[in-house]
Amino acid sequence: MLSGCYSFTGTNISPEVKSISITNFNNASGQGPSNLQQFVTEDFKDYFQRNTNLRILPQAGDLQIEGQILSYTFSPAAIQRSDIPTGSNIGLDQAGANRLTIVVQINYTDTKNPTNNFDQSFSGFADFPPSLDINQISQAQIRQITERIIYSVFTKTVANW
């Protein structure tokens, strides 16, 4: 009889692994929308539920993900020189876009195979027009960034690509 890993959705999960627990994320950055940690936590759970056959448990899963949001920063990106003279300056450097970057720290525990354990940060970003203020960024736009982070974590934890 053959034993090994099964793969239905691009995952590589040992047959003895039946559950995953994803604890509530903490927003250590102190930045972002007030519900940022809530929707990051729920999006992680939803993604793993949609893409694996694992049961989602509140704690003590065969696989365990603990996470915190380390940073939520809005900074200029795509700096360009303005051709418009300003006083004694030929031109000013200005942002051609603004970038929102989110960094999440993940502590992953595989109780069935501890050699898979890791503690690592993952980041994602998106660029926005310079006219857009950080307070004007929608939850949907923020979720585009967190979806990239979730995919990276998923790939490292259960897809093993």
C-alpha positions as CSV (number, residue, x, y, z in Angstrom):
1,M,0.0,0.0,0.0
2,L,1.3,3.4,-0.9
3,S,1.3,6.2,1.6
4,G,2.2,9.8,1.1
5,C,0.8,13.2,0.6
6,Y,-2.4,14.1,-1.1
7,S,-3.0,17.1,-3.5
8,F,-6.3,18.3,-4.7
9,T,-5.7,22.0,-5.0
10,G,-2.0,22.2,-5.4
11,T,-1.4,21.4,-1.8
12,N,1.2,18.9,-0.4
13,I,-0.3,17.9,3.0
14,S,0.5,14.7,4.8
15,P,-2.5,12.5,5.2
16,E,-2.1,12.5,9.0
17,V,-2.7,16.3,9.1
18,K,-6.4,16.9,9.6
19,S,-6.7,20.4,11.0
20,I,-5.3,23.9,11.2
21,S,-5.6,26.6,13.8
22,I,-5.2,30.3,12.9
23,T,-5.1,32.6,15.9
24,N,-6.4,36.1,15.8
25,F,-3.8,38.4,14.3
26,N,-2.5,41.3,16.4
27,N,-1.9,44.7,14.7
28,A,1.5,45.6,16.3
29,S,1.9,48.5,13.7
30,G,-0.9,50.6,15.3
31,Q,-1.7,51.7,11.8
32,G,-4.4,51.0,9.2
33,P,-8.2,50.6,9.6
34,S,-9.4,49.6,13.0
35,N,-10.7,46.3,11.7
36,L,-7.4,45.4,9.9
37,Q,-6.4,42.5,12.2
38,Q,-10.0,41.1,12.1
39,F,-10.3,40.9,8.3
40,V,-6.7,39.6,7.9
41,T,-7.5,36.8,10.4
42,E,-10.8,36.0,8.6
43,D,-9.2,36.1,5.2
44,F,-6.5,33.7,6.3
45,K,-9.1,31.2,7.6
46,D,-11.3,31.6,4.5
47,Y,-8.4,31.0,2.1
48,F,-7.2,27.8,3.9
49,Q,-10.8,26.6,4.2
50,R,-11.4,27.1,0.4
51,N,-8.1,25.6,-0.7
52,T,-7.6,22.6,1.6
53,N,-9.7,19.9,3.2
54,L,-8.4,20.8,6.7
55,R,-10.7,21.6,9.6
56,I,-10.3,25.1,10.9
57,L,-9.9,25.0,14.7
58,P,-9.7,27.8,17.2
59,Q,-6.5,26.3,18.7
60,A,-4.3,23.2,18.8
61,G,-4.6,22.3,15.1
62,D,-2.2,19.9,13.5
63,L,-0.9,22.9,11.7
64,Q,-0.8,26.2,13.6
65,I,-0.5,29.8,12.3
66,E,0.1,32.7,14.6
67,G,0.5,36.1,13.1
68,Q,0.9,39.8,13.7
69,I,0.8,42.8,11.4
70,L,4.3,44.4,11.9
71,S,3.9,47.4,9.6
72,Y,1.4,49.3,7.5
73,T,3.3,52.1,5.7
74,F,2.3,54.5,3.1
75,S,5.3,56.0,1.2
76,P,6.2,57.7,-2.0
77,A,7.1,55.4,-4.9
78,A,8.2,56.0,-8.5
79,I,10.0,59.2,-7.7
80,Q,10.3,61.5,-10.8
81,R,11.8,64.9,-11.5
82,S,9.3,67.6,-12.3
83,D,10.1,69.7,-15.4
84,I,8.5,72.8,-13.9
85,P,11.0,75.3,-12.6
86,T,10.4,76.3,-9.0
87,G,12.4,79.3,-7.8
88,S,16.1,78.6,-8.0
89,N,15.5,74.9,-8.6
90,I,15.2,73.4,-12.0
91,G,12.6,71.0,-10.8
92,L,11.5,69.1,-7.7
93,D,11.4,65.4,-7.1
94,Q,7.9,64.2,-6.6
95,A,6.1,60.9,-6.2
96,G,4.7,59.4,-9.4
97,A,2.8,57.0,-7.1
98,N,2.3,56.3,-3.4
99,R,2.9,52.8,-2.1
100,L,1.1,51.0,0.7
101,T,3.2,48.2,2.1
102,I,1.9,45.7,4.7
103,V,4.3,43.3,6.6
104,V,3.0,40.3,8.5
105,Q,5.1,38.1,10.8
106,I,4.0,34.4,10.7
107,N,4.9,31.8,13.3
108,Y,4.1,28.4,11.7
109,T,4.0,25.2,13.6
110,D,3.6,21.7,12.0
111,T,2.9,19.4,15.0
112,K,3.3,16.3,12.8
113,N,6.6,17.4,11.1
114,P,8.4,20.0,13.2
115,T,11.1,20.4,10.5
116,N,8.5,22.4,8.6
117,N,8.2,25.0,11.4
118,F,9.2,28.6,10.7
119,D,9.0,32.2,11.9
120,Q,9.2,34.6,9.0
121,S,7.9,37.9,7.8
122,F,5.9,38.3,4.6
123,S,5.1,41.5,2.8
124,G,2.9,42.8,0.0
125,F,2.4,46.2,-1.5
126,A,0.3,48.1,-4.0
127,D,0.9,51.5,-5.7
128,F,-1.8,54.2,-5.8
129,P,-2.1,57.5,-7.6
130,P,-0.2,60.3,-5.8
131,S,-3.5,62.2,-5.5
132,L,-5.0,59.4,-3.3
133,D,-4.6,60.0,0.4
134,I,-4.0,57.0,2.7
135,N,-7.5,57.5,4.2
136,Q,-9.1,57.1,0.8
137,I,-7.7,53.6,0.2
138,S,-10.6,51.1,0.3
139,Q,-10.8,47.9,2.2
140,A,-10.9,46.1,-1.1
141,Q,-7.6,47.7,-2.1
142,I,-6.0,46.7,1.2
143,R,-7.3,43.2,0.7
144,Q,-5.5,42.9,-2.6
145,I,-2.3,43.3,-0.7
146,T,-3.2,40.9,2.1
147,E,-4.4,38.3,-0.5
148,R,-0.8,38.3,-1.9
149,I,0.6,37.8,1.6
150,I,-1.9,35.0,2.3
151,Y,-1.0,33.3,-1.0
152,S,2.7,33.5,-0.1
153,V,2.1,32.0,3.4
154,F,-0.2,29.3,1.9
155,T,2.5,28.4,-0.6
156,K,5.2,28.1,2.1
157,T,3.0,26.1,4.5
158,V,0.9,23.6,2.6
159,A,1.9,23.9,-1.0
160,N,5.7,23.5,-0.4
161,W,6.6,25.1,-3.7
